[in-house]
Amino acid sequence: MLLSNLFEEGNHRQLLEKGQKILVAFSGGPDSVALLSILEALKEEMSLTLGACHLNHGLRESAKKEEAFCHGFCVERNIPFYIKRVDVAAMAKDEGLSIEAAGRLARYDFFEEILTKERYDLCVTAHHADDQVETVLLNLFRGTGLKGLTGMDPQRGRYVKPLLFMTKKEILAYVEKQGLPYVMDESNEENDFQRNRVRNELLPYLATHFNKDISSSILRMSDLLREDLTYIEDQVEGVKAQYLVKEGLRVRVLKEAAKLPKALKMRLLLAAIFMVKGDVKDIEEVHLHLLQELFHLETGKVLDIKAGIQGRNDYGDLIMEQKNQSTERKNNMLHEELTIPGTYEVSGHRITLRYISKEEMKKEKALRFFNGDLFQGPMILRHREEGDRMRPFGMKGYRKLKNILIDRKISREDREDLLVFQYEKDVIYIGGMMISEDYKVKESTEKVLEIGLYKIGLYKEEK
């Protein structure tokens, strides 16, 4: 049963495949010794290629002894062995981390290095069912949602935990039956770390005073919750395409998402953050609750989230973006001089300017016409600036561009990207949208200025 569970087809625990090149995280303890031994026994049958890697943390006097044991174990079995030594205590101090966090970071940096350099398919670690119980309890103490109560995933990317279904007792029984040597990490008996206190103090207390099968009960709960979580995550995948819109470097969460059940909505917001940031590190439940409330605030309201992300209400939709994007946009403001006649390609548009007669005027989506008698030199093409004003076509008074665009429900991003045509000090045309009453073609106009604005790849100007 022990070996078949690793590969049994149709079993949810089937984590490894035939023909893979597998790197084993090898500490020399009974768990990793059992894992490497099991894989070695399956090597021929499953056409596996094995390697083992060991990180010397430099924390204990016995570290050199453990390193030597691991090296000898692998040499005896002709298994490639990779070793790295890191001063984890110094690393923790330099980076402001706990010893546990620094050790984990150092290990996974090492794993990634070997996986990539030596082209392994997977890295397997010897986490087992007792580790899973401890993880669930630690997550519970920190305050967690459904995900935390499911514990560790059996597989995450290139990292696999094939022994997660086995207890420590079962692993020790296997090692003893096979007569395998191993080393003991004496730090497991010390209660300086939270996980050790859970293992050595809390779980024995719970088993004695509340439930002798406490570990089994926690594991059953974790399995049941994982099934629920899988269902919810499948539902989230179904609504992502419906409510999330990628717009360059930002993501728009459509306002209709505000009506979704909270379980879907919160995960949808997390997915939007992931699409912008690339991960969800440092994103907490409080941030998701605040984003949820942002749906119901007025347009333009901004929420700064941890890790350089901001959310903004845009006429009911939520825009998720990096906080520095608006700064980058300001640093790249457009300012182009256009002579008449002329043809230009600017910001993904082809712009044509020419003088024509009234008889040549024709109705076309990309064309606008102006009183050419008023132009005696070049015009400027730029982005909108604070304080811009114009007299919209058909109106008597002047209005700020900002107010015109807000009335038309143009999003902030689209406002910033609009092309503004200026002659001398006057805004004469908001590209593709509105011309100035002051520059319209009149009965007395002798020559007409035609401006064509074509979005490259969508429209073609007629010759």
N, C-alpha and C positions, 0 to 999 in steps of 0.2 A: 504493500500500500504506500509505503514511504516514497519509493522511487516512481511508481506509476502516477502519483498525483502531480508530478512535475510536468508530465507530458500527455496525460490522458485526454484524448479528443472528446470535445463536448463538455468537459469539466471546466467550471468557471475558474479553477485554479491552474489551468494549463497556461503556463507563462513562458515556456521555452520551446524552441522549434529545432528540428533536425538541421544539422549543418552549420549551426551558429558558432561564431568565435566569441567566447565568453571570458570576461575578466572578473575574477573573484576578489572581493575586498577581504583580505586575509589578516586577521589580528593574531591568530594562533590560539584563540580561545576555543572551547568545545563547540560553539555554534558555527564558527567559520571553518573549523576542522571538519565537522560533519558535512557542511555544505560542499566543500571542496572534494571530500571523499565520495559523496553521492554523485557528483558530476563526473568524477574520475571513473566511477563504476559504470556510468552511462556513456562514457566517451566513445567507445567503439560502436556500440549499438546505434547511437544517435548522431554519429559523425561530428562530434564536437571538437573544437579547438579550445584549449584552456590556457589561461594565464592567471597569475595571482599578484596582487600588489599590497604592499604593507607601508603604512606611514608611521614612522617613529616620532611620537609627539615630544619626546625629550622631557617628560614630566616626572618620570620615576627612575630610580636606580635600576629597576628590572627591565627597562625599555630595551637595553642592548641585548639582554638575554632573550627577550621575546623576539627581537629582530633576528637573532641567530637561529632560534628555533624555527621560525617561519622560512628562513632561507634554506635550512637543512631539510625541512619537510618537503619543500618543492624540488630541491635538487635530487633527493632520493627518488622522486616520482617523475623526474624529467619534465617538470612544469616550469615554463618561463616565469621568472620572479622579478618584480620591480620594487625598488625600495626608495624611499625619500625620507630625509630627516628635516623636521621643522621645529623651531623653538616656539611652541604654541603659547607658552606663558608670555614671552616677549611680544608675540603677535597680538595677544589679547590686550596687553597694556598699550601698545602702539595704536590699536584701532578702537580702543574703548569697548571691548567685548568681554563677555564672561569667558572663562576657560572652556566651558562646554561649547559655546557658540563659535569660538575661535578654532577649536579642534574640528568641529563639523565643517567649517568653511575650508580649513586646510585639507581635510580629507577629500572633499568633493572637488576642490581645485586640482588635486593630484589625480583623482579618478578621471576627470575630464582630459587632463594632459595625456594620460596613457591611452584612454579610449580613442582619442583623435590621432595621436602619434603612431600608435600600433594598429589602428583600424579594427578595433573590437566592435562587435555588434551591440553587446550589452555589458553592463556592470551589475553583478549580482551581489547582494549583501545578505547577511545571515540574521536579519531581524526575524523574530519568532512571535508566537502568540502572546507570551508573557510581556514582550516589549509593546505589543499592541495594546494590551490592557493598561499598562503604565501610561502610554501616550494618550489614550482616551481620558483617563483620570486627570492627567496634567492639563489637557485642553479644557476639561470641565472646570477645573479650578481657576483657569485664566479667564473664563467666560467665553463660550464658543457657541456657534450655531450648529446646524445639522452636519456640516462638513467635518467639523472638529470631532464630533461624537462618532464618526465612522472610522477615526484613526488614520493609520497610514494606508496609502493605496498599494496594492500588490505590485503595480507597475506604474511608473511615471516616466514617460519618455524612454531613455536608454537605461533606466535603473529599475531592477526587478528584485523582489523579495520572495524567493520561492518557498521559504520555510515559514511564512507568516501563518500558515494553518497548523503548525506544530508547536507543542508546548516545550518549555525548557526541559521538563521531566522526560519527555519522549526523545528529545535530542540527546540528553545525557545517557539514556538507555541505549540508544543506537551507537554512540561513541564507545561505551563500555563493551557492548556486544562485539563490536568490530576490533576491539583492542587498540584503539587509536590514541596516540599521545596528544597532549595539549598542554597549554600553559594557562594559569589562572591569573586574571587581572585583579590584584588585591584591592584596587580602588573601588571595585563593585561592592565591597563590604563597608566602605566608608560612607557616612551619611552627610557629607559636606554638600552633595548635590541633591537637587530636588528629586530627580528620578530615583536615586538610591534610597531616599527616605520613603518614597512611595513603595518601592520594592521590599525594603527591609523592615519597615515599621507599619505603614498604613494597611497594605494588603493582608499581612498576617493578622492585624487587629480586626479588620472587617471579616475575615474568614472565621475568626474565633468567636466574635460577638454578634455577627449579623447573618452571615451566609457562608457556609463552608465551601460552596461552589461559586464564590463571588467572581472569580476570573471567568468561569464559563458563562455566567449570567451577563457579564459585561460584553463578552465576545458575541453572544447571541443578539444582544441589543445592537451592537455595532453592525452585524450582518443585516439585520432587519432595516436599520436606518440607511444602510448603503443602498438597499433595494429602493427605498423611498427616494433617496437622493438621485439615483440613476434615472428614475421616472421624471423627477422635476427637471433635471438637467436636459433630458430629451425634449421636454416641453419648451425649455429656454431656447434650445437650438431651433425649434420650430418658429419661435416668434422673433428671433434675431433678424432674419431676412425681412420681416414685416415692419419692424420698428426702428432698426438701426440703419443709418445711411452714411456711408463713408464719403467725406467731402475733402479730398486732399489729405492734410495732416490732422483734420478734426473729424469728429463723429457727431452726427445729429440724431438725437433720440426723439422720435416723433411724439407729439403731445398726446396722441391716442394711447400711448403706453402708460400714461398716468392712471388709466382705468383698469389696468391689469391687476390680478391678485398680487398681494404684497410679495409672496414667495417668488413669483416670476419677475415682478418689477425690480426688486432689489438685485437679483442676479443679472437682469438685463443691464442695469446701470453698471454693475461690476464688469460685465462684458464690454461695455462701451469704454470704460476706463482702460481695460486691458488693450483694446484696439488702438488707443492713443498712446499709452505709456509703454506697452510691451510686457508689463507684468502688473500685479496688484499688490506688490510689497508696500507695507505701511498704510494700506487703505483699510480703514476700520469701519465697524458698523455705524458709528455716529456720522461718518461722511456720507454713507448711503442714505441715511435718514434725512440729512440736510438736503441732499440732492433731490430726494423724493418731494420734499416741501417746496423746492425751487420751481417745480412744475406749476405751482399755484400762485406764484408771485408775478409781479408785473414784468413786462418785457424789459430787457436790459439789466436786470438784477444779476449780479455775479457772485459766485461762491468759490473762494479759494480753498482747494483741497490740498492735503499733505502731498509731498513729493512732486511739486511743480505742476499740478493739474488744476484746471479751473472749469467750473460749470457755469453756463449762462443761459438765462431764459431768453428765447428768441421767438416772440409771439406764440408762447405756449410750448414750443419745442425746447429741448435742452441741447446746447452745444457743449461738447466736451473737447477741450484742447489744452495744449501746453501753454503755460502762462506767458512764455516769451514770444508767442507767435505774433501778438499784436505789435510788440516792439520790433520784431523783424520786418513786419509789414511797413512800419513807419520808416525804417532804415532803407527801404527799397521803394520809396515813393517815385512815381513816374513823372518825368518832366521832359517832353519831346517837342521840338520845334517843327511845325509842318508848313511847308511852302505850298503855294497854289500855282499851277497844278502839281500833283505829286501822288505817289503810291507808297505806302509804308506797311510794314508788318510789326505790330507792337502788341505785347501782352496777349498773344494768341489770336489777334485780329488782323485782317487786312483792311487798310483804310485807303480810300481813294478820294481825291479832291480835284474837281474840275469845274470850269465855267461852262454853262450851257445856256441855250435860249429857253424861253417859257414853253415853246412848242415841244421841246425835248423832255420836259418833265413827265415822268410816268410813275404810277403807283407800284412800289416794290418795298417789301418788308425792310430791306437793308438800307434804303435810301431816305435822305432828308434834304430839304431844299431851303435855301436862305437868300436874303437880299444881297446879291453879289456886289451891288453898287457901294456897299458900306466897307468893303475890304480893300485895303491898300498895302497889305504886307502879310507876313506869316502869322499863323495862330499857334497856340500852345495846347498840347495834349497832356493832361495830367490826371492825377487822382483827386478826389474830393479833399478840400481843406476846410478847417474850422472857419466859420463865418461866411462861407460861400452863399451868394444870393443870386436870384434871377427872377425875371417876370415870366411865369409860365405862359405858354401859348394860350391865347383866348382870355387871359386875365388882365386886370388893370393894375393890381398892386404887386410889389416885390415880396418874395418869400425866401426864407432860408432853405437851402437845399436839404438840410437835415430834416426839417419839418415836412417838406414835400415827400421825402423818401419814407419817413415814419408813417405819414398818412397812407402811403401806398403799400405799407407793410413790407418794405424791403429790408431784409435781414442786415445786421451790422456788417457781416463779412461781405455781402454783396454790395453794400454801400461803399465799403473801403476799396472794392475792386472796380467800381464803375469808372468809365472813361469820361472825363470832363473836357470839353472843348472850350477854350478861352480865346477871345480876340481882344487885344489890348487889356482892359480891366474887366471886361464883361464875360460872364458865362453865357455862351450862346447855345450850348447843346449838351444835354446829359445823354451820353451815348446809348442809342437804341430805345430811348424813353421819351424825351421831351425837348422841344426847342424853345428858344426865347421869343416872346412876343415882339421884342424890339428888333429882331433880325428876320422876321417872317417876310415872305415874298409878297409885295404889294402890287397894285395895278400899275403904279408908276415905275416899278422895277424894270431896268433895261437888261441886266444880265443876272443870271441865277447861279449861285454856288451850290453845286451838288456834292454832298458828302455821303460816301458809301461806307458802311461799317459791316464787315463780313467776319463772322466767327470762323476761323480756318477749320476746314473739315466738315462744316455744316452747310454753309451757303457758298454759292459761286456767283460772282458778279457777272452780269450779262455784258457781252462785248458790244 
